[in-house]
């Protein structure tokens, strides 16, 4: 099963890893220094869902996609510490009109292909991965987010009292 996947991966925190494969996220932002240090270049890579996930990033991205009618899975439903698909890195950008570009540089992504989660440890930059261990267990905030999963109002869109602050890249106005 893993033989068909690229041996090189990039670790991305959720829900951005999910967004690359399912939500139309076509740029993964990185500094030029991290692109050089991580030996990042065009080509097909595996996407690794990192073990870490920050509530502020999750809240902002849920809000961001809701504007476009995209429904993000609950945080406790997103796999972490796993290879979750592949994507083609087309080029390294320093400018872009993409709504997902926000910073010094980024990887332009195309042709996402999800796969069933394969537990694996992550690393910085491009790294060679191997299946190992298990998926990360949800943290308490992930299980409690937005009330019980599938609760009384589980089919309603997520609402925020105020716009969450953008926790990365260029700030929203």
Secondary structure, 3 states (H helix, E strand, C coil): CHHHCCCEEEEECCCHHHHHHHCCCCEEEECHHHHHHCCCCCEEEEEEECCCCCHHHHHHHHHHHHHCCCCCCCHHHCCCCEEEEEEEEEEEECCCCCCCCCCCEEEEEEEEEEEEEEECCCCCCEEECCCCCCCCCCCHHHHHCCCCCCCCCCCCCCCCCCCCCCCCCCCCC
